[in-house]
Amino acid sequence: MRAHGLIRRTFSLTGTLLIAAGVAAVPVASAQATVRATPAGVLHGTGVLNDVVTISPSNAWAVGHSGMLNHPKTLIEHWNGTTWHRISVTPEGGWLNGVAATSAHDVWAVGFSHAKPVILHFGGTRWRRVASPAVRGSSAFLGSVTAISPQNAWAVGGTISKTVIEHWNGKTWRRVPSPSPQLVLPFLNGVAAASANDVWAVGGFNKALILHWNGTRWRRVPSPVTKATLNDVTAISAKDAWAVGSGTRGTLVLHWNGVAWHRARSPAVRSGAGLIGISGTSARDLWAVGASSGLVVSSSQRAGLSVRTAGTRPISSSRSASRPLILHWNGTAWRRISTPVPANGQLIAVYMASGRNAWAVGCTKNFGSPKAKPVALHWNGARWK
């Protein structure tokens, strides 16, 4: 199962972590006017899509944000098999990072609202807000969600000093103890499950963080690369999992072989590049997406963060546009694939339902620009369009 959650938030660190957001109650209403994509996959209106999940060829959901980073608005789009529809949300303020589903009547979306985690659920008719466990004393967010069954789902995120992991048992969300190493911003950006007793979570801020759930507890697992940020993870089986992110040399791909994580060779992309999303259906068929330039720290994008710490520049809406990146794994090697997205833009998440049905989402320009437009590309087994 694939993790769901991405660019995903906006904070400012000047001694303390400030979250600029706001999603209140979210009983969702009707869809607005149909939005039609251009041949390049650019949707109507402005905004950024941070994650996507496919339920069937005629049913997919994408979530994200729109507007200024200090006053973002929740963005939810639905695919009906022909067109993407933008869904009206009342109230509309907030930022969504991840989406996951077990069926058309069981869809989860996570993010943050007013410096607190926010969890939304779609039961087949409308979106509604579901209570999230309180995280005391700190601003907090949720960055990703994965759903194993209607009675079993995980959401991950963090605060300025601690990891945050929450579990759905079919009735309520409860916070689960998780390792919180002494790292600068120990955020968890991605989560994925191979089974109920085999769940991975990844993150870190310039220092890779990998956690594993064995059915009883979460524990930290060594990473082959330390100075790096991990943004997403996908689990094919107990002996086959992948994580992506960015390091000192640009794009980063890690592979789990059932015993240990190892760095995998990926196409050379210059420093400043990063992979933000990954998804696969088999050991021989995976997709990874991101940007080949214009990224400062991918995890800060997934969180909607503007970070001012040593060695990093704050992300702002005036930052130059980045260039989208798509990689494919064929069982032997990762190869770069051409993309129809406009020259400037970012791909933030990918969901692979089958070898002939995958969606990649993101935006034009960069996630910090209020003029960015949402992008949704579809893989039909032969090409992205």
C-alpha positions as CSV (number, residue, x, y, z in Angstrom):
1,M,0.0,0.0,0.0
2,R,1.1,3.5,-0.8
3,A,1.6,6.4,1.5
4,H,-0.5,9.5,1.0
5,G,0.5,12.9,2.0
6,L,2.6,15.8,0.3
7,I,4.0,19.5,-0.3
8,R,2.3,20.1,2.3
9,R,2.4,23.2,4.7
10,T,3.7,26.7,5.7
11,F,5.4,27.6,8.8
12,S,8.0,30.2,9.8
13,L,10.8,29.4,12.1
14,T,12.3,32.4,13.9
15,G,12.9,30.8,17.2
16,T,9.4,29.3,17.3
17,L,7.3,27.4,14.8
18,L,4.4,29.4,13.5
19,I,1.7,27.7,11.4
20,A,-0.2,29.9,9.0
21,A,-3.4,28.0,8.3
22,G,-7.0,27.4,9.2
23,V,-9.4,24.6,8.5
24,A,-12.5,24.6,10.7
25,A,-15.4,22.2,10.5
26,V,-15.7,20.7,7.0
27,P,-19.1,19.5,6.2
28,V,-18.6,19.6,2.4
29,A,-21.2,20.6,0.0
30,S,-21.7,20.2,-3.7
31,A,-19.2,20.4,-6.5
32,Q,-18.6,23.6,-8.2
33,A,-18.5,24.0,-12.0
34,T,-16.7,21.3,-13.9
35,V,-13.0,22.0,-14.4
36,R,-11.5,20.8,-17.6
37,A,-7.8,20.1,-18.0
38,T,-5.7,21.3,-20.8
39,P,-3.7,18.8,-22.8
40,A,-0.8,19.5,-20.4
41,G,-3.0,18.5,-17.4
42,V,-3.4,22.0,-16.0
43,L,-6.7,22.3,-14.1
44,H,-9.0,25.3,-13.9
45,G,-8.3,27.9,-11.2
46,T,-5.3,28.4,-8.9
47,G,-4.0,26.1,-6.3
48,V,-1.6,23.2,-5.5
49,L,-2.5,19.5,-5.4
50,N,-0.4,17.7,-2.6
51,D,-1.7,14.2,-2.9
52,V,-4.0,11.9,-4.9
53,V,-5.7,8.5,-4.5
54,T,-7.4,6.4,-7.1
55,I,-10.4,4.2,-6.2
56,S,-11.4,3.2,-9.7
57,P,-10.9,4.5,-13.3
58,S,-13.9,6.7,-12.7
59,N,-13.2,7.7,-9.1
60,A,-10.2,9.6,-7.8
61,W,-9.6,12.3,-5.2
62,A,-6.8,14.9,-5.0
63,V,-6.3,17.3,-2.1
64,G,-4.1,20.4,-1.5
65,H,-4.3,24.1,-0.9
66,S,-4.8,27.4,-2.8
67,G,-4.3,31.1,-2.1
68,M,-1.5,32.8,-0.1
69,L,0.7,30.7,2.1
70,N,-0.2,32.7,5.2
71,H,-3.9,32.3,4.5
72,P,-4.3,29.0,2.6
73,K,-7.6,27.6,1.4
74,T,-8.5,23.9,1.4
75,L,-8.5,22.4,-2.0
76,I,-10.3,19.2,-2.9
77,E,-10.8,17.9,-6.4
78,H,-12.8,14.8,-7.6
79,W,-12.3,12.8,-10.8
80,N,-15.5,11.2,-12.2
81,G,-13.9,9.4,-15.1
82,T,-14.2,12.3,-17.5
83,T,-13.3,15.5,-15.7
84,W,-12.0,16.9,-12.4
85,H,-14.5,18.8,-10.3
86,R,-13.4,21.2,-7.6
87,I,-15.4,20.6,-4.4
88,S,-16.8,23.5,-2.3
89,V,-15.7,23.4,1.3
90,T,-17.3,25.4,4.1
91,P,-15.4,27.0,5.7
92,E,-12.7,26.9,3.2
93,G,-9.6,27.9,5.1
94,G,-6.8,25.3,5.6
95,W,-4.2,23.0,4.1
96,L,-4.6,19.3,3.2
97,N,-1.5,17.2,2.7
98,G,-2.5,13.6,2.3
99,V,-5.4,11.4,1.1
100,A,-6.1,7.7,1.2
101,A,-9.1,5.3,0.6
102,T,-10.2,1.8,1.1
103,S,-13.4,2.3,-1.0
104,A,-15.7,4.9,-2.5
105,H,-17.3,5.2,0.9
106,D,-14.2,5.4,3.0
107,V,-11.8,8.2,2.1
108,W,-9.5,10.0,4.5
109,A,-7.7,13.4,4.1
110,V,-5.3,15.0,6.6
111,G,-3.5,18.3,7.1
112,F,-3.6,21.1,9.6
113,S,-5.9,23.8,10.9
114,H,-5.0,26.7,13.2
115,A,-1.7,25.0,14.2
116,K,-3.5,21.7,15.0
117,P,-3.9,18.5,13.1
118,V,-7.0,18.2,11.0
119,I,-8.6,14.9,9.8
120,L,-11.5,14.8,7.2
121,H,-13.5,11.7,6.2
122,F,-15.7,11.1,3.1
123,G,-18.4,8.5,3.7
124,G,-19.8,8.5,0.3
125,T,-22.0,11.6,0.5
126,R,-20.1,14.4,2.1
127,W,-16.8,15.3,3.8
128,R,-16.9,15.8,7.5
129,R,-14.3,16.6,10.1
130,V,-13.3,13.9,12.5
131,A,-11.8,14.5,15.9
132,S,-8.0,14.2,16.1
133,P,-6.1,13.6,19.4
134,A,-4.8,16.7,21.0
135,V,-1.1,17.4,20.8
136,R,-0.3,19.5,23.8
137,G,2.1,22.4,24.0
138,S,3.1,22.5,20.3
139,S,2.0,23.5,16.9
140,A,1.4,20.3,15.0
141,F,0.4,19.0,11.6
142,L,-0.4,15.7,9.8
143,G,1.5,15.1,6.6
144,S,0.4,11.7,5.3
145,V,-2.2,9.0,5.7
146,T,-2.6,5.4,4.7
147,A,-5.7,3.2,5.0
148,I,-5.4,-0.5,5.4
149,S,-9.1,-1.3,6.1
150,P,-12.2,0.6,7.3
151,Q,-11.0,-0.3,10.8
152,N,-7.3,0.4,10.4
153,A,-5.6,3.6,9.2
154,W,-2.5,5.5,10.1
155,A,-1.7,9.3,9.9
156,V,1.7,10.8,10.6
157,G,3.2,14.2,11.0
158,G,5.0,16.2,13.7
159,T,5.7,19.2,15.8
160,I,8.8,21.3,16.2
161,S,10.3,18.7,18.5
162,K,8.3,15.4,18.2
163,T,7.0,13.0,15.7
164,V,3.3,12.5,15.7
165,I,1.6,9.2,14.8
166,E,-2.1,8.6,15.0
167,H,-4.1,5.4,14.5
168,W,-7.8,4.8,13.5
169,N,-9.4,1.7,15.0
170,G,-12.7,2.0,13.2
171,K,-14.2,4.3,15.9
172,T,-11.7,6.9,17.0
173,W,-8.3,8.3,16.2
174,R,-5.7,7.7,19.0
175,R,-2.2,8.9,19.3
176,V,0.4,6.1,19.4
177,P,3.8,6.4,21.1
178,S,6.6,6.9,18.5
179,P,10.3,7.5,18.6
180,S,11.2,11.2,18.6
181,P,14.9,11.5,18.1
182,Q,16.7,14.7,18.9
183,L,16.6,16.1,15.4
184,V,15.9,19.6,14.0
185,L,12.2,19.3,13.1
186,P,11.6,15.6,13.3
187,F,8.6,15.6,10.9
188,L,7.2,12.5,9.4
189,N,6.2,13.2,5.8
190,G,5.1,9.8,4.4
191,V,3.5,6.6,5.6
192,A,2.7,3.3,3.8
193,A,1.6,-0.2,4.8
194,A,2.4,-3.7,3.4
195,S,0.1,-5.2,6.0
196,A,-1.4,-4.4,9.4
197,N,1.8,-5.6,11.0
198,D,4.2,-4.0,8.5
199,V,4.0,-0.2,8.3
200,W,6.7,2.4,7.4
201,A,6.9,6.1,8.1
202,V,9.7,8.4,6.8
203,G,10.7,12.0,7.3
204,G,13.4,14.1,8.9
205,F,14.7,17.5,8.1
206,N,18.2,17.3,6.6
207,K,18.6,14.1,8.6
208,A,16.8,11.0,7.3
209,L,14.3,9.4,9.7
210,I,12.8,6.0,9.2
211,L,10.3,4.3,11.6
212,H,8.7,0.9,11.4
213,W,5.5,-0.6,13.0
214,N,5.7,-4.4,13.6
215,G,2.2,-4.8,14.9
216,T,3.2,-4.0,18.5
217,R,5.3,-0.8,18.5
218,W,7.1,1.8,16.4
219,R,10.9,1.7,16.3
220,R,13.6,3.6,14.5
221,V,15.4,1.8,11.6
222,P,18.9,2.9,10.4
223,S,19.1,4.8,7.2
224,P,22.0,4.3,4.8
225,V,22.1,8.1,4.2
226,T,22.0,10.5,7.2
227,K,22.2,14.0,5.7
228,A,19.0,13.8,3.7
229,T,15.2,14.4,3.9
230,L,12.8,11.6,3.1
231,N,9.4,12.7,1.7
232,D,7.5,9.6,0.9
233,V,7.4,5.8,1.1
234,T,5.6,2.9,-0.6
235,A,5.5,-0.7,0.5
236,I,5.1,-3.5,-2.0
237,S,5.7,-6.4,0.4
238,A,7.6,-7.3,3.6
239,K,10.8,-7.5,1.6
240,D,10.2,-4.7,-0.9
241,A,9.7,-1.1,0.1
242,W,11.0,2.2,-1.4
243,A,11.5,5.7,0.0
244,V,12.3,8.9,-1.8
245,G,13.6,12.4,-0.9
246,S,16.5,14.7,-1.5
247,G,20.1,14.8,-0.3
248,T,23.3,16.7,-0.8
249,R,23.5,15.4,-4.4
250,G,19.9,16.0,-5.4
251,T,17.4,13.2,-5.8
252,L,17.5,10.3,-3.3
253,V,16.0,6.8,-3.6
254,L,16.3,4.1,-0.9
255,H,15.2,0.5,-1.1
256,W,14.3,-2.0,1.7
257,N,15.1,-5.6,0.9
258,G,13.6,-7.2,4.0
259,V,16.8,-6.8,6.0
260,A,18.2,-3.3,5.6
261,W,17.7,-0.1,3.7
262,H,20.2,0.6,0.8
263,R,20.6,3.6,-1.4
264,A,19.6,2.9,-5.0
265,R,21.1,4.4,-8.1
266,S,18.8,7.0,-9.7
267,P,19.3,9.2,-12.8
268,A,21.8,12.0,-12.2
269,V,19.9,15.2,-11.4
270,R,21.7,18.3,-10.2
271,S,21.7,19.5,-6.6
272,G,18.5,21.3,-5.7
273,A,16.4,18.5,-7.1
274,G,14.2,16.3,-5.1
275,L,11.7,13.4,-5.2
276,I,8.5,14.1,-3.3
277,G,6.2,11.2,-4.1
278,I,6.4,7.5,-4.9
279,S,3.9,4.7,-5.6
280,G,4.1,1.2,-7.1
281,T,2.0,-1.9,-7.7
282,S,4.8,-4.5,-8.1
283,A,8.5,-5.1,-7.7
284,R,8.9,-4.2,-11.4
285,D,6.6,-1.2,-11.8
286,L,7.0,2.0,-9.7
287,W,6.7,5.8,-10.3
288,A,8.5,8.6,-8.4
289,V,7.9,12.3,-9.0
290,G,9.3,15.6,-7.9
291,A,11.2,18.5,-9.4
292,S,14.6,18.8,-11.1
293,S,15.3,22.2,-9.7
294,G,13.8,25.0,-7.6
295,L,13.4,22.9,-4.4
296,V,14.8,24.2,-1.1
297,V,13.8,21.4,1.2
298,S,11.1,19.0,0.0
299,S,9.8,18.1,3.4
300,S,9.2,21.8,4.1
301,Q,7.0,21.8,1.0
302,R,5.1,18.8,2.1
303,A,4.4,20.5,5.4
304,G,3.8,23.9,3.9
305,L,6.8,25.1,5.8
306,S,8.9,28.2,5.4
307,V,12.1,27.4,7.4
308,R,14.7,29.8,8.5
309,T,17.5,27.7,10.0
310,A,21.2,27.6,9.3
311,G,21.9,26.6,5.8
312,T,18.4,27.0,4.5
313,R,16.7,29.9,2.9
314,P,13.0,30.7,3.5
315,I,10.6,29.4,0.8
316,S,8.6,32.2,-0.6
317,S,6.1,32.9,-3.3
318,S,8.7,34.9,-5.2
319,R,11.0,31.9,-5.5
320,S,11.8,31.0,-9.1
321,A,9.7,28.2,-10.7
322,S,10.9,24.6,-10.6
323,R,10.9,21.9,-13.2
324,P,8.8,18.8,-12.9
325,L,10.5,15.3,-12.7
326,I,9.2,11.8,-13.3
327,L,11.2,8.6,-12.8
328,H,10.1,5.0,-13.5
329,W,11.4,1.7,-12.1
330,N,11.2,-1.3,-14.4
331,G,12.6,-3.9,-12.0
332,T,16.2,-3.2,-13.1
333,A,16.8,0.5,-13.1
334,W,15.3,3.9,-12.5
335,R,14.9,6.0,-15.7
336,R,13.8,9.5,-16.3
337,I,10.5,9.9,-18.3
338,S,9.5,12.9,-20.3
339,T,6.5,14.8,-18.9
340,P,3.8,16.9,-20.7
341,V,3.7,19.3,-17.8
342,P,4.6,22.9,-18.7
343,A,8.3,23.6,-18.5
344,N,7.9,25.2,-15.1
345,G,6.2,23.3,-12.3
346,Q,6.4,20.6,-9.6
347,L,4.9,17.2,-9.3
348,I,4.2,16.4,-5.6
349,A,2.5,13.1,-5.4
350,V,1.7,10.0,-7.5
351,Y,-0.7,7.1,-7.0
352,M,-0.4,4.0,-9.1
353,A,-3.6,1.8,-9.2
354,S,-2.4,-0.5,-11.9
355,G,0.1,-0.6,-14.8
356,R,-2.4,1.3,-16.9
357,N,-3.9,3.7,-14.4
358,A,-1.9,6.2,-12.4
359,W,-2.2,9.8,-11.5
360,A,0.5,12.4,-10.7
361,V,-0.4,15.7,-9.2
362,G,1.3,19.0,-8.4
363,C,1.3,22.5,-9.7
364,T,2.7,25.0,-12.2
365,K,5.3,27.5,-11.1
366,N,6.0,26.4,-7.4
367,F,3.8,25.5,-4.5
368,G,4.5,28.9,-2.9
369,S,3.1,31.0,-5.7
370,P,-0.5,32.2,-5.3
371,K,-0.7,32.1,-9.1
372,A,0.2,28.4,-9.3
373,K,-2.4,26.2,-11.0
374,P,-3.2,22.6,-10.0
375,V,-1.8,19.9,-12.3
376,A,-3.2,16.4,-12.7
377,L,-1.5,14.0,-15.2
378,H,-2.8,10.5,-16.1
379,W,-0.7,7.4,-17.1
380,N,-2.7,5.1,-19.4
381,G,0.0,2.4,-19.8
382,A,1.7,4.1,-22.7
383,R,2.3,7.8,-21.8
384,W,1.5,10.6,-19.4
385,K,-1.0,13.1,-20.6
